[in-house]
C-alpha cells in the first residue's frame, strides 16, 4: 500500500472525484481517499507519476508521502492544523466588512440612520453594497476557485454549491443595480427606490461568512480527532546518547543505526528499540501499552522507543531504528486504519459522488417551478440559492472517517491497535469469541500451585530437595520449581550423577542417597505410595494440574503440583464477553482433562481440546456457520486460525506489533482488552450510525424546506443566509459527535448489551461419535489418528486419548462409520467399535 498526500479537497464530493480518477488508472487495484487526513492509499502496480497525474487531471494535487517532507518531525507536520489559522484570518476580515455591509443594507430596519446623501440616492447605496460584498467575495475567493475548477473538470463539489449560491445572489443584485441606475437616470425615482428590496448583496456576503464559520469549526474539530496520533508522534525522542569511540555523544535519533550502543539515564526516554546490555531499571511503558505500572528491565530484556527510564542506568544495543521501531509501527497502524474505509462508509460515498449534480438540478427546477407559479425572479432565485447553500455533502463524507479516526486513536491510547477501518467496524459484530488457552487464558508458563509434603516431611524440606534435583534440568516444569525456590530464598544443593529418565522423570545422588522425581506412574514403580497420596495426586490431576512426586531413597517426600494457571483477569473478561451476548469457546491442544479443568475455572461456554494448529483453523471454520467468529491467540502458533476467523486478535504482542495474521493487536497481555476492543468497536459503530442518520435526515428535510415546499402548507420560508448557517453547522455537529468517543471508558461494562436469552443462544446440536481404537501407545499415536480423522471434511474436530483408547469426533455433517473406520485403520490402528 502506497500513501499519498492530497491537496485541494474540501468535501466528500472532492474525495469521491479523486477516488474515481485514481481507480481509472491502469494497474490500480484499490484506492481509498480520506477527507479527514487529506490522504490517499493506493494498492496496485501503477506508477506514482501516473497516479499523481490522474489526481492533477481531476483538479487536485498529490504527492507520495515521504518525498516532500522535511526530516524534522515530518509526520507531525502533516497532522498539524494549518487550516484553522487561515480560516480564522479570513473570517475576521469577512465579518469586519460584513458588519459595515449589513449597516448599509439593513440598518434602516434596526432604526439606524443612513447618511443623508445616501437616503435619497439608491444607486450610491447599491454601489457601496456591491463594493463591500465584492471585497468579502475576494477574501473568500477559494470557494470560487475550487468550485469553478470542479465544474471545469466535471466534478462539482461543495465549493461549487457555495460559489453558485453566492455568485447568483451577487450577479442578480448587480443586474438589479444596473436596472436601478437606468430608472434613476430617466427620472423614475419611485421605481428605482423599490428595487432596493431586490438587492441580495448582504446574502452573498453572509453566505460566504457563515460557511467560513462552519469550515473553521469543522477544521478545529477535525484537528482534535487526530490528537491521539499526534500525542504518539510527540513521544518520539529527538536525540540519543550513543557510545562512539568509547565516548558518549548526543546525536539526532535519525543517526542511530542498528548495532549502535546507547545509554539511558533515569528520567530519559529510550530513543530506539534495543536490548539491555548493562544495568537494571524500571521502565514506564504506558505510552505504548497503556499499562501504568513500570516494568522491570535487566540484562537481555528488550526496551522500546518512547518508553521512560524511571530508576537505574541502562546501557543498550540498538536493534530497531527509524520506521522499524515499535512506536513507528503503532503510528503506522493507526494511520493506516484512518486511511482505509469501513464498509458502512460505502453508502455515503456513493451518495456523495452524485450529490452535488443532483442538488444543482433541484435548485434549477426550484427556480423554474416558482417562476411558473407566478412568483418574482427575486423570490424564485432566493429559493434556488437556499437549496444550493443548505445542501451539505461534507456531513455525509465525514460521518464515518471522523469516528474511525477517533476510535482507532482511542484504542491506541489503551494499547488496542486496529489495523484497518474494517476491523474496527466488524469487531463489534462478532457472535463467538474463540480463546486459545496457553498464554491467552493462562499465563503461558508453569507455576507451582500446591506443595503436599508426606507425613513427617515439612514443605521447606520437600521444596529444598526438589530444588536440588531439578536445578540441572531444562524441563519447563523444573523451571517452575526453580522459580518457586527463588521466591522463598532457597539455594539448590549440589547433586551428583544427575540423569534424565526420558518420559519418566529425573534422578541424582545427594550425600550418598538417591533422589527421584517424576510422574505418578513412574514413582509408583520405584517407591511405596500411600492411598491417601495417590488420591491427592489424582485430585490435583483432575483440576488440570501436573502432580510431580519426589522421593529420597525409598521414602516418598511429597507432591509438588505444577500448572499453567489462569490469568487473574481471565474470568472477569470472559464474563464481560458473555454479558455482551457473545459465546466464549476455549480451543487448545491440551488433553481434555486439563482443558476442562481450566475451562471450568475460567467460565467459558465450551471447551474444545486436543486440537492441533491446523485443526484449530477447521474448528473456527465450523463455528463460522453459526455467526461471526473472533479468534484470540498469540499471533504465531495460532496464525492459521487467526487468518480464518472474521476477526483475528493477537494478544500480548509486546514489542512485536507486526503480527500479519491478526486484524487487531493487543499490546498488553490482558484478556480484558478483548471485551474493551469489542466495546470500543460497538461505540464507534453507534456514533457512525448517528452521524449518517443526522447527515441524511438533515439533507432530506433541509432541501425541501429551502425549496419552499412547506410555504403554502405551513408558511415556512427559509432565507439563503439561514440556509448557509444550517450548512455550516451540520459538519461541525457530525465531527463534534464523533469526539464523544473520547469520553467513553472502554473498560467500563455498565452499558454492555445484556446476554441474549437461552432460546436465542441455542445452537445447532453437533453430532458426536466415539471410536474405540486399539494399538495407540503415546501422544504421537494420538496425533496420527487425530490428523487422519480431521482430514475428513465432515469432521469438525477429534479428541483422541491413547490411555482411554478412544477418539471422540465432532461432526458438522453426517458421515458413515465405514469412512471413519477406514481413515483410522489406514494408520494401522484397529477400530473395535463405533458408538
C-alpha positions in Angstrom: 0.0 0.0 0.0 1.4 3.4 -1.0 0.3 6.5 0.8 -0.2 10.0 -0.8 -0.9 13.5 0.4 -3.8 15.1 -1.5 -4.4 18.8 -1.6 -7.4 20.9 -2.7 -10.2 18.7 -1.3 -13.0 20.5 0.5 -15.8 18.0 0.8 -16.9 14.4 0.2 -17.6 15.1 -3.4 -13.9 16.0 -3.9 -12.7 12.8 -2.3 -15.1 10.8 -4.4 -13.8 12.5 -7.6 -10.2 11.8 -6.6 -11.0 8.2 -5.8 -12.8 7.8 -9.2 -10.0 9.3 -11.1 -7.3 7.1 -9.5 -9.3 3.9 -9.8 -9.4 4.5 -13.5 -5.6 4.4 -13.8 -4.4 1.1 -15.3 -2.7 -1.1 -12.6 -4.6 0.4 -9.6 -6.3 -2.5 -7.7 -7.8 -0.4 -4.9 -7.9 3.2 -3.8 -9.2 4.8 -0.6 -9.2 8.6 -0.1 -9.6 10.1 3.4 -11.0 13.6 3.5 -10.3 13.8 7.2 -6.5 13.4 6.9 -6.2 14.6 3.2 -4.5 11.3 2.4 -4.9 8.5 -0.1 -3.8 4.9 0.0 -3.4 3.0 -3.3 -2.7 -0.6 -4.0 -1.5 -2.0 -7.3 1.3 -1.8 -9.8 0.5 1.7 -11.2 3.4 4.2 -11.1 3.5 7.2 -8.8 3.7 9.5 -11.8 0.5 8.1 -13.3 -1.4 8.3 -10.1 -0.3 11.9 -9.4 -1.2 12.9 -13.0 -4.7 11.4 -12.6 -5.2 13.4 -9.4 -4.0 16.6 -11.0 -6.2 16.0 -14.1 -9.2 15.8 -11.7 -8.3 19.3 -10.4 -6.4 18.4 -7.2 -2.8 18.0 -6.1 -1.0 14.8 -4.9 2.5 13.8 -3.7 3.8 10.5 -2.3 4.3 10.5 1.4 8.0 10.7 2.3 9.1 12.5 -0.9 8.1 16.1 0.0 8.8 16.1 3.7 11.5 17.7 5.7 13.4 15.4 8.0 12.3 17.2 11.2 9.1 15.5 12.5 7.5 15.1 9.1 4.5 13.1 10.3 3.7 15.7 12.9 3.9 18.4 10.4 1.5 16.5 8.2 -1.0 16.3 11.0 -0.7 19.9 12.2 -3.9 22.0 11.8 -2.7 24.5 9.2 -6.2 25.2 8.0 -7.8 26.8 11.1 -5.4 29.8 11.4 -6.0 30.7 7.7 -9.8 30.3 8.1 -9.7 32.4 11.2 -8.0 35.3 9.4 -10.5 35.0 6.5 -13.4 35.0 8.9 -12.2 38.1 10.9 -11.7 40.0 7.7 -15.1 38.9 6.3 -17.0 39.7 9.4 -15.4 43.2 9.5 -16.7 44.1 6.1 -19.9 42.2 6.6 -20.9 44.3 9.6 -20.4 47.5 7.5 -22.4 45.9 4.7 -25.3 45.0 7.0 -25.4 48.6 8.3 -25.9 49.9 4.8 -28.3 47.2 3.6 -30.4 46.5 6.7 -29.5 49.3 9.2 -32.8 51.2 8.5 -34.7 48.1 9.7 -33.0 48.4 13.1 -33.6 52.1 13.4 -30.0 53.1 12.4 -29.8 56.3 10.3 -28.1 56.4 7.0 -26.1 59.4 5.8 -28.4 62.0 4.1 -26.7 61.8 0.7 -27.5 58.0 0.6 -31.0 58.2 1.9 -32.1 59.7 -1.4 -29.6 58.0 -3.7 -30.4 54.3 -4.0 -27.8 53.8 -6.7 -25.0 55.1 -4.5 -26.3 52.8 -1.7 -26.3 49.9 -4.1 -22.7 50.7 -5.3 -21.4 50.7 -1.7 -23.1 47.3 -1.1 -21.6 45.9 -4.3 -18.2 47.1 -3.3 -18.4 45.7 0.2 -19.8 42.3 -0.9 -17.2 42.2 -3.6 -14.4 42.6 -1.1 -15.9 39.7 1.0 -16.0 37.6 -2.1 -12.4 38.3 -2.9 -11.4 37.4 0.7 -13.2 34.1 0.2 -12.1 33.5 -3.4 -11.1 30.0 -2.6 -14.7 28.9 -2.7 -15.0 30.3 -6.3 -11.6 28.9 -7.5 -12.3 25.4 -6.1 -15.9 25.4 -7.2 -15.1 26.5 -10.8 -12.3 24.1 -11.0 -14.7 21.3 -10.0 -17.2 22.4 -12.7 -14.5 22.6 -15.4 -13.3 19.0 -14.5 -16.9 17.7 -14.5 -16.7 17.0 -10.7 -18.7 19.7 -8.9 -18.2 19.9 -5.1 -19.4 21.7 -2.0 -17.5 24.8 -3.0 -19.4 24.7 -6.3 -22.7 25.0 -4.4 -21.4 27.9 -2.3 -19.9 29.7 -5.3 -23.2 29.2 -7.3 -25.3 30.4 -4.4 -23.2 33.5 -3.5 -22.4 34.2 -7.2 -26.1 34.1 -8.2 -27.0 36.4 -5.3 -24.3 38.9 -6.3 -25.0 38.8 -10.1 -28.7 39.2 -9.6 -28.2 42.1 -7.3 -25.7 43.6 -9.7 -28.2 43.3 -12.5 -30.9 44.9 -10.3 -28.4 47.8 -9.6 -27.8 48.4 -13.3 -31.6 48.5 -13.9 -32.0 50.8 -10.9 -29.3 53.1 -12.4 -31.3 53.2 -15.7 -34.5 54.1 -13.9 -32.9 56.8 -11.8 -31.3 58.3 -14.9 -34.7 58.5 -16.6 -36.2 60.2 -13.5 -38.2 57.2 -12.3 -37.1 57.6 -8.7 -40.0 55.8 -7.0 -39.4 52.7 -9.2 -35.7 52.9 -8.5 -36.2 53.1 -4.7 -38.5 50.0 -4.9 -35.6 47.9 -6.4 -33.6 48.3 -3.2 -35.5 45.3 -1.9 -34.2 43.2 -4.8 -30.6 43.5 -3.6 -29.1 40.3 -2.2 -25.6 41.6 -1.7 -25.7 41.0 2.0 -26.9 37.5 1.3 -23.9 36.8 -0.9 -21.5 38.0 1.8 -23.4 36.4 4.6 -23.4 33.0 2.9 -19.6 33.2 2.5 -19.0 34.3 6.1 -21.3 31.7 7.6 -19.8 28.9 5.5 -16.3 30.1 6.6 -17.5 29.9 10.3 -18.6 26.3 9.7 -15.4 25.4 7.9 -13.3 26.9 10.8 -15.3 25.0 13.4 -15.0 21.8 11.4 -11.3 22.3 10.9 -10.7 22.7 14.6 -12.8 19.7 15.4 -11.1 17.6 12.7 -7.8 18.6 14.2 -8.9 17.2 17.6 -9.7 13.8 16.0 -6.0 13.2 15.3 -5.0 14.2 18.9 -4.2 10.6 19.8 -2.0 10.2 16.8 -0.2 13.5 17.4 0.3 12.5 21.1 2.1 9.3 19.9 4.2 11.4 17.5 5.2 13.7 20.3 6.6 10.8 22.2 9.3 10.2 19.5 12.6 11.2 21.1 14.6 13.7 19.0 18.1 12.8 20.3 20.0 9.8 21.6 23.2 9.4 23.7 25.3 6.9 21.8 28.7 5.5 22.6 31.2 6.1 19.8 35.0 5.6 20.2 34.4 5.0 23.9 32.8 8.3 24.5 29.2 9.3 25.0 27.9 11.6 22.2 24.5 13.1 21.8 23.2 12.7 18.2 19.9 13.1 16.4 17.9 10.0 16.7 17.8 9.7 12.9 21.6 9.0 13.0 21.3 5.9 15.3 21.9 2.7 13.4 21.2 -1.0 14.4 24.1 -2.3 16.5 24.9 1.1 18.0 25.4 1.3 21.8 23.4 3.9 23.6 22.8 4.9 27.2 19.6 5.9 29.0 19.7 7.7 32.4 16.9 7.9 34.9 14.1 10.2 33.6 15.2 10.0 30.0 13.3 8.5 27.1 14.6 5.4 25.3 15.5 6.7 21.8 15.1 3.5 19.8 14.2 -0.2 20.3 17.1 -2.2 21.8 18.4 -4.8 24.2 19.8 -4.1 27.6 23.5 -5.0 27.9 24.2 -3.5 31.3 22.2 -2.2 34.2 18.8 -2.7 35.8 15.8 -0.3 35.9 12.0 0.1 36.0 10.8 1.3 32.6 7.5 3.1 32.2 5.9 1.6 29.0 2.5 3.3 29.5 3.0 5.3 26.3 2.9 2.1 24.2 0.8 -0.3 26.2 -1.4 1.9 28.4 -0.1 -0.1 31.4 0.7 2.4 34.2 2.9 0.1 36.3 6.6 0.3 35.3 8.2 -2.9 34.0 11.5 -4.2 35.5 14.3 -4.5 32.9 17.6 -6.4 33.3 20.4 -7.7 31.0 18.9 -9.4 28.0 15.5 -7.7 28.2 14.2 -5.6 25.3 13.3 -1.9 25.6 11.2 0.2 23.2 11.5 3.7 21.8 9.5 6.4 23.7 9.4 4.5 27.0 10.8 6.2 30.0 13.6 5.0 32.2 12.4 5.6 35.8 15.2 4.5 38.1 18.6 2.9 37.1 21.2 3.5 34.4 20.9 1.3 31.3 23.4 0.6 28.5 21.7 -0.9 25.5 22.3 -2.0 21.9 20.0 -0.7 19.2 18.0 -3.4 17.4 15.3 -1.5 15.5 15.5 2.2 14.5 13.6 4.7 12.4 10.4 3.3 10.9 11.1 -0.1 12.3 10.6 0.8 16.0 7.6 -0.3 17.9 6.4 3.3 18.2 6.7 3.9 14.5 4.8 0.7 13.7 2.0 1.7 16.1 1.8 5.1 14.4 1.7 3.5 11.0 -1.0 1.1 12.1 -3.2 3.9 13.4 -2.6 6.0 10.3 -3.4 3.0 8.0 -6.6 2.4 9.9 -7.6 6.0 9.3 -6.6 5.8 5.6 -8.8 2.7 4.9 -12.6 2.8 4.6 -15.2 0.9 6.6 -17.8 -1.0 4.6 -20.5 1.2 6.1 -18.9 4.3 4.5 -19.6 3.0 1.0 -23.2 4.1 1.1 -22.3 7.6 2.0 -19.5 7.6 -0.7 -21.9 6.6 -3.4 -24.4 9.3 -2.4 -21.6 11.9 -2.1 -20.4 11.1 -5.7 -23.7 12.2 -7.2 -24.9 14.6 -4.5 -23.8 18.0 -5.9 -25.1 17.5 -9.5 -28.5 16.4 -8.1 -28.6 19.5 -5.8 -27.8 21.8 -8.7 -30.6 20.2 -10.7 -33.0 20.6 -7.8 -32.0 24.3 -7.5 -32.7 24.9 -11.2 -36.0 23.0 -11.0 -37.0 25.0 -7.9 -36.3 28.4 -9.6 -38.3 27.3 -12.7 -41.2 26.0 -10.7 -41.6 29.2 -8.7 -41.4 31.3 -11.9 -44.1 29.2 -13.5 -46.1 29.6 -10.3 -46.1 33.4 -10.9 -43.5 34.4 -8.4 -41.0 37.2 -9.0 -37.5 36.5 -10.2 -36.0 37.6 -6.9 -38.3 35.2 -4.9 -37.6 32.2 -7.1 -33.9 32.9 -7.1 -33.9 33.2 -3.3 -35.4 29.7 -3.1 -32.9 28.2 -5.6 -30.0 29.8 -3.7 -31.3 28.5 -0.4 -31.3 24.9 -1.9 -27.7 25.4 -3.0 -26.3 26.7 0.3 -28.2 24.4 2.7 -27.1 21.2 1.0 -24.1 19.6 2.7 -22.2 16.7 1.2 -19.5 17.1 3.9 -21.7 15.8 6.7 -22.2 12.6 4.7 -18.5 12.3 3.8 -17.2 12.9 7.3 -19.8 10.8 9.1 -17.7 7.6 9.1 -14.0 8.7 8.8 -14.0 11.0 11.8 -15.5 8.3 14.0 -12.9 5.8 12.7 -10.1 8.2 13.4 -11.2 9.0 16.9 -12.0 5.3 17.6 -8.6 4.0 16.4 -6.8 6.8 18.3 -8.7 5.9 21.5 -7.8 2.3 21.1 -4.1 3.1 20.5 -4.0 5.1 23.8 -5.0 1.8 25.6 -2.7 -0.5 23.6 -5.5 -1.7 21.3 -4.4 -1.4 17.7 -7.0 -1.8 14.9 -5.1 -2.4 11.6 -8.0 -1.3 9.4 -11.3 0.5 9.5 -12.9 -2.8 8.6 -11.6 -4.5 11.8 -12.8 -1.6 13.9 -16.3 -1.9 12.4 -16.5 -5.7 12.4 -15.1 -6.4 15.9 -18.4 -5.3 17.5 -20.4 -7.7 15.4 -18.9 -11.0 16.5 -21.1 -13.7 17.8 -18.4 -16.1 19.1 -15.0 -15.4 20.6 -12.6 -18.3 20.5 -9.8 -18.2 23.0 -6.5 -20.1 22.8 -5.7 -21.5 26.2 -2.0 -21.2 26.7 -0.8 -17.6 27.0 -4.2 -16.2 26.5 -6.5 -17.5 29.2 -3.5 -18.8 31.2 -0.2 -17.1 31.9 1.7 -19.3 29.4 4.3 -20.6 31.8 4.1 -23.3 34.5 3.8 -22.2 38.2 3.9 -24.2 41.4 0.4 -24.2 42.8 0.5 -26.8 45.6 3.1 -28.3 48.0 1.8 -31.5 49.5 4.5 -33.0 51.8 4.3 -36.6 53.0 3.8 -37.4 56.7 6.8 -36.2 58.7 8.2 -34.0 56.0 8.0 -30.2 56.0 7.1 -28.1 53.0 10.6 -26.5 53.1 12.3 -29.9 53.1 10.2 -31.1 50.2 10.9 -27.9 48.2 14.6 -27.9 49.1 15.2 -31.5 47.9 13.1 -31.0 44.8 15.1 -27.9 44.0 18.4 -29.8 44.4 17.1 -32.5 42.0 15.6 -30.2 39.4 18.1 -27.3 39.2 20.1 -29.1 36.5 17.0 -29.9 34.4 16.0 -27.8 31.4 12.4 -29.0 31.5 9.7 -26.2 31.8 8.2 -27.9 34.8 11.6 -27.9 36.5 11.8 -24.1 35.8 8.6 -23.6 37.8 10.2 -25.3 40.8 13.3 -23.2 40.5 11.2 -20.0 40.3 9.4 -21.1 43.5 12.8 -21.7 45.2 13.9 -18.2 44.3 10.8 -16.6 45.8 11.3 -18.5 49.0 15.0 -17.7 49.2 16.2 -21.3 48.9 19.5 -22.1 47.3 19.8 -25.5 45.5 22.2 -28.1 46.9 24.7 -29.7 44.6 24.0 -33.3 43.5 25.9 -36.0 41.7 25.2 -38.5 39.0 22.3 -36.4 37.6 20.3 -38.3 35.0 17.3 -37.6 32.9 14.9 -40.5 32.5 13.0 -39.8 29.3 9.2 -40.0 29.7 9.5 -40.7 33.4 11.5 -38.1 35.4 15.0 -37.4 36.8 17.3 -38.9 39.3 20.5 -37.9 41.2 22.6 -38.7 44.2 22.7 -36.4 47.3 25.0 -37.2 50.1 25.1 -40.8 49.1 21.3 -41.2 48.9 19.4 -41.4 45.6 16.9 -38.7 44.8 14.0 -39.4 42.4 11.4 -37.2 40.9 8.7 -37.8 38.2 5.2 -38.7 37.3 2.8 -40.8 39.3 3.1 -43.9 37.1 7.0 -43.8 37.3 7.2 -43.1 41.0 4.6 -45.8 41.9 7.1 -48.4 40.5 10.0 -47.0 42.5 8.7 -46.2 46.0 5.7 -47.1 48.0 2.9 -44.5 47.8 0.0 -44.4 50.3 -3.6 -44.5 49.0 -4.1 -41.0 50.5 -1.2 -39.6 48.5 -2.5 -41.4 45.4 -5.9 -39.9 45.8 -4.4 -36.4 46.3 -2.4 -36.8 43.1 -5.5 -37.9 41.2 -7.5 -34.9 42.5 -4.7 -32.5 41.5 -4.7 -34.0 38.0 -8.4 -33.6 37.7 -8.0 -29.9 38.5 -5.8 -29.6 35.5 -2.5 -29.6 37.4 0.5 -31.8 36.9 1.5 -33.7 40.1 5.3 -34.3 40.4 6.3 -36.8 43.1 9.7 -36.7 44.8 11.4 -39.4 46.9 14.7 -39.8 48.8 15.8 -43.4 48.9 12.7 -45.4 49.4 10.8 -42.6 51.3 8.2 -40.5 49.5 8.8 -36.8 50.2 5.6 -35.5 48.8 3.9 -34.0 45.8 4.6 -30.6 44.1 1.7 -29.7 41.7 2.6 -27.5 38.7 0.2 -25.9 36.4 -0.1 -23.1 33.8 -2.5 -21.1 36.0 -5.2 -18.8 34.5 -4.6 -15.1 34.5 -6.2 -13.1 37.3 -8.4 -11.1 34.8 -9.5 -14.1 32.6 -12.7 -15.0 34.4 -13.8 -11.3 34.5 -13.0 -10.8 30.8 -15.0 -14.0 29.9 -18.0 -12.8 32.0 -17.9 -9.4 30.3 -17.9 -11.1 26.9 -20.8 -13.3 27.9 -22.7 -10.3 29.2 -22.3 -8.7 25.8 -24.2 -11.6 24.2 -21.0 -13.3 22.9 -20.4 -17.1 23.2 -16.9 -17.9 24.5 -15.1 -21.1 23.3 -11.7 -22.3 24.6 -9.6 -24.0 22.0 -6.5 -25.9 23.0 -4.2 -28.8 22.0 -4.1 -30.0 25.6 -5.7 -33.2 26.8 -9.4 -32.9 27.6 -9.0 -33.4 31.4 -6.6 -30.4 31.8 -8.6 -28.3 29.3 -11.9 -28.9 31.0 -10.4 -28.0 34.4 -9.1 -24.7 33.0 -12.4 -24.1 31.2 -14.4 -24.6 34.5 -12.2 -22.1 36.3 -12.4 -19.5 33.5 -16.1 -20.0 33.0 -16.1 -20.5 29.2 -19.2 -21.8 27.4 -17.5 -24.6 25.6 -14.1 -26.4 25.7 -12.6 -28.0 22.5 -9.5 -29.9 23.4 -6.8 -32.0 21.7 -6.8 -29.7 18.6 -3.6 -29.2 16.6 -2.9 -25.9 14.9 -4.4 -27.0 11.5 -7.4 -28.4 13.4 -7.9 -25.0 15.1 -8.5 -23.5 11.7 -11.0 -26.2 10.8 -12.8 -25.6 14.1 -13.0 -21.9 13.5 -14.5 -22.6 10.0 -17.1 -24.8 11.6 -18.0 -22.2 14.2 -18.4 -19.6 11.5 -21.5 -21.4 10.3 -23.3 -20.1 13.4 -22.1 -16.5 13.1 -19.1 -14.2 13.0 -16.1 -15.5 14.9 -13.2 -13.7 16.6 -10.1 -15.8 17.3 -7.8 -14.6 20.1 -4.3 -16.1 20.2 -0.6 -15.2 20.4 -0.4 -14.5 16.7 2.3 -17.1 15.9 1.1 -20.7 16.7 -2.5 -19.7 16.0 -1.8 -17.9 12.7 -4.0 -20.2 10.6 -7.0 -19.8 12.9 -6.4 -16.0 13.2 -6.4 -15.7 9.4 -9.5 -17.9 9.1 -11.6 -16.0 11.7 -13.7 -13.0 10.8 -11.6 -11.0 13.2 -8.1 -12.2 14.3 -6.9 -10.7 17.6 -3.2 -11.1 18.7 -2.9 -10.7 22.4 0.2 -9.9 24.4 2.2 -9.0 21.2 4.5 -6.8 23.3 7.2 -5.3 21.1 6.3 -7.4 18.1 3.3 -5.4 16.8 3.7 -6.5 13.2 1.6 -9.6 13.5 0.5 -10.2 10.0 -2.2 -12.7 10.7 -4.2 -10.5 13.1 -6.7 -7.7 12.4 -6.4 -6.3 15.9 -3.2 -6.3 18.0 -3.4 -6.0 21.8 -0.1 -4.7 23.2 -0.8 -5.9 26.7 -1.1 -9.5 27.9 -4.6 -8.7 29.3 -7.6 -10.6 28.3 -9.8 -7.7 29.5 -8.6 -5.8 26.4 -10.7 -8.2 24.2 -14.1 -7.0 25.6 -12.6 -3.5 25.6 -11.9 -3.7 21.9 -15.4 -5.0 21.1 -16.9 -2.3 23.4 -14.9 0.4 21.5 -16.0 -1.1 18.2 -19.6 -1.0 19.1 -19.4 2.6 20.4 -17.7 3.7 17.2 -20.3 2.0 15.1 -23.1 3.6 17.1 -21.5 7.0 16.5 -21.2 6.3 12.8 -24.9 5.3 12.6 -25.9 8.5 14.5 -23.7 10.6 12.1 -25.1 9.0 9.0 -28.7 9.4 10.3 -28.1 13.1 11.1 -26.4 13.7 7.7 -29.2 12.0 5.7 -32.1 13.5 7.7 -30.6 17.0 7.6 -30.5 16.9 3.8 -33.8 15.1 3.5 -35.6 17.9 5.5 -33.3 20.8 4.7 -33.5 20.7 0.9 -37.4 20.6 0.6 -37.5 23.4 3.3 -35.1 25.6 1.3 -37.0 24.9 -1.9 -40.2 26.3 -0.4 -42.2 23.1 -0.3 -43.7 24.0 3.1 -44.6 27.6 2.3 -48.2 27.0 1.2 -49.0 24.5 3.9 -47.1 25.8 6.9 -45.8 29.2 5.8 -42.2 28.1 6.4 -39.8 30.2 4.3 -36.0 29.9 4.6 -33.8 32.8 3.6 -30.4 31.9 1.9 -28.4 33.3 4.8 -30.1 30.9 7.3 -29.6 28.0 4.9 -25.9 28.8 4.9 -25.9 28.9 8.7 -27.5 25.5 8.8 -25.0 24.1 6.3 -22.0 25.5 8.3 -23.2 23.8 11.5 -24.1 20.4 10.0 -20.4 19.2 9.5 -19.4 20.7 12.9 -22.2 18.7 14.6 -21.0 15.5 12.9 -17.4 15.9 13.9 -18.3 17.0 17.4 -20.5 13.9 17.8 -17.5 11.7 16.9 -15.4 13.4 19.5 -17.7 12.0 22.2 -15.9 8.7 21.7 -13.0 10.3 23.8 -15.4 10.3 26.8 -16.1 6.6 26.7 -14.4 4.3 29.3 -13.6 1.2 27.3 -13.1 -0.9 30.4 -16.5 0.0 32.0 -19.1 -2.7 31.4 -22.2 -1.0 32.8 -23.6 -0.2 29.4 -22.9 -3.5 27.7 -25.8 -5.2 26.0 -27.1 -8.0 28.1 -26.7 -11.6 27.0 -29.3 -13.0 24.7 -31.9 -15.4 26.1 -31.0 -19.1 26.1 -33.6 -19.6 23.4 -31.8 -17.3 21.0 -28.4 -18.6 22.2 -29.4 -22.2 21.4 -27.0 -23.8 18.9 -27.5 -26.5 16.4 -26.5 -29.8 18.0 -23.2 -31.1 17.0 -23.2 -34.8 16.2 -20.6 -36.8 18.0 -19.3 -40.4 17.6 -16.9 -42.3 19.8 -14.4 -44.7 18.1 -12.8 -47.5 20.3 -9.3 -48.0 19.0 -6.5 -50.5 19.8 -2.8 -50.1 19.4 -2.3 -46.4 20.5 0.7 -46.2 22.9 1.7 -42.5 23.1 1.0 -38.9 22.1 2.5 -39.5 18.7 -0.1 -42.2 18.1 -2.9 -39.8 19.2 -1.6 -37.1 16.7 -1.6 -39.6 13.8 -5.2 -40.7 14.5 -6.4 -37.1 15.1 -4.8 -35.9 11.8 -6.4 -38.7 9.9 -9.9 -38.1 11.3 -9.7 -34.3 10.9 -8.8 -34.7 7.3 -12.3 -35.9 6.7 -14.4 -32.8 5.6 -17.4 -33.7 7.7 -15.3 -33.9 10.9 -15.1 -30.6 12.8 -12.6 -31.9 15.4 -11.4 -35.1 17.1 -10.4 -35.6 20.7 -8.1 -38.7 20.9 -6.8 -40.4 24.0 -4.3 -43.3 23.9 -4.9 -44.0 27.6 -8.7 -44.5 27.1 -8.2 -46.0 23.7 -10.9 -43.7 22.2 -11.4 -40.9 19.6 -14.4 -38.7 20.1 -15.2 -36.9 16.8 -17.5 -33.9 16.4 -19.2 -33.8 13.1 -20.6 -30.9 11.1 -22.3 -33.2 8.7 -23.3 -36.9 8.6 -20.6 -39.3 7.8 -20.6 -43.2 7.6 -18.9 -45.3 10.3 -17.1 -47.1 7.5 -15.4 -43.8 6.4 -14.2 -43.1 9.9 -13.0 -46.6 10.5 -11.2 -46.7 7.2 -9.3 -43.4 8.0 -8.1 -44.7 11.3 -7.2 -48.2 10.1 -5.2 -46.7 7.3 -2.8 -45.6 10.0 -2.6 -49.2 11.2 -4.7 -48.8 14.4 -7.6 -51.3 14.5 -11.1 -49.9 15.3 -13.1 -52.3 17.5 -16.4 -50.4 17.7 -18.1 -47.1 17.0 -20.8 -45.6 19.2 
